[in-house]
Amino acid sequence: MIQTAVGILSRRDHSKAELKQKLHQRGFSVSEIEESVAQCDEWGYLDDGRFAMGYARSRALSGQGPQKIRQELKLKRVAPHLIEAALNQSELDWWQLCGDLAERRAHKFDLCDYHGRQKAFRFLMGRGFESDQIREALSALQQD
């Protein structure tokens, strides 16, 4: 049982809730799952804070914004204070990340046209960036 849990964690970090779900899908009892999760936690193999930090960095570097990442971490049942800590990491500059993504995708949108700006805005909103970040990124592109 513990070997299965360690095997799952050896591939990538998981939240406690994710690990419990995967073990449940494999047919283990609730008591076995709780025991294995507690043991992995004790050994330091399982850490929701570390998971949230790595997940946020990974998703941000793939072009996702803070709102989307926050929602994804909530679905993975990570504690709200750990989510906020992960989103407020010093290496994650959401304004810069939004601007970089807007610049990379600017060729797809006619920013001189109202409808083109709206398409760009919706695209960045869909990626999970906040409206203030998007407005600043698009303004900066229009000035160039």
Beta strands, then each sheet from edge to edge (+ up, - down):
end
